Amino acid sequence: MKEKVSVTDTGIQSSGLPKDYMEAVAEYIWNGFDAAASVIDIHFESNEIDTIYSLSITDNGTGIDYDLLKETFGHFNDSIKKASFQKSSSFIKGNKGRGRFSFSAFSGKALWHTVYRDSQTGEMMEYDITISRNSKDFYDPEGKKKTVKKATGTTVTFYDLFEVSGFSFQSDEFKNFLVREFGWFLMLNREKEYKIRINGVPVEYAPSIAESDTGVLPLKDVEGTEFYFRITFVRWTERIGDKFFFYFLNSKQSEMFKDLTSFNNNAIGFYHSVYVESRYFDAFNPGDNEQSQNLFERTKHHSVFKELMGHLHELVRLRQKAFVEGEAAVKLIDVYERNGILPKTGNRKELQQFLKGIYSTEPRLFQGLNKEQQRVYVGLIGMLLQTGKKEELLALVSQGSMAEAETN
């Protein structure tokens, strides 16, 4: 029997659903991970002329509880996951209840086949849910029955496909999109062997890692108890996710919470993530903003955490400095050479080295300039060099950088 969603079809369509098939597929992958899945399988079949005649996304998560359908499929712009999830805001992505309608970007109908364990009886149950593109405000659950031979999980099968082909799901563009969207998350859960597979072949995020390093930091609290933190720094070749975070994991490699790093407002291509693992976070409450602490729970005001954050910020600062002085500075000079920004006369080598020095100290001075502004800026610096004001200019840049750091 068809059930009504708490909004009209027009309201759903105007809510900002994905317009692109890649973003739509990402919504279903996130829904699988939200349901505690570790493996997501994208499966498609196409014919000789690359026309797709079947497409499905399968996860090994907990399934969709039939008794909670009105709180899940029946609600819109809201989600039971948002209310029940207490730990990491980065783990739960599908918290608006809109992802299930994303199929309308490339499909006329979606059918969910789900297997879950009944919370009352403990029995394994299975059933189907259908939503059509032209009537998204209704969902049709049917066929609920017991099963004993199947594990929990959900398969979404898409019908009446349009504007997609076999190439759409096996192209480098699609795979690179998945790496940009999920690479940080797969890295976060690497110990649990999380995977996204396309026709059985795992999507590899490792080629998008420019550099990585892992070390162990021991810290003691005021009572002398020692904690060990395994810290993994990763610099990506391209932007991963939407922000750059410190991810904090407990002894079971479960993410407890995350914090932004202090380098989210630069435009120099320093794409990074930092993963911190320790039993210290087994009893940690990141949401407690009070100065008081009890015997069984630590907060962000704990002395060990404050010392840890100081170390992490210094780690990222030094990594960015090395990146700017090396790869980024060289790239800046190469771009200036190709675009004719550097003057043809004067001591070009001295100017190049001086520009690298300023850029390494304060890269933001070179951001947001068009070509003509770059040419004038570099020309003025070259003129100052000829007047013998090199040391004064470097000191001025250094002072400005230090003042900015103290303000932050």
Disulfide bonds with the S-S distance in Angstrom:
none
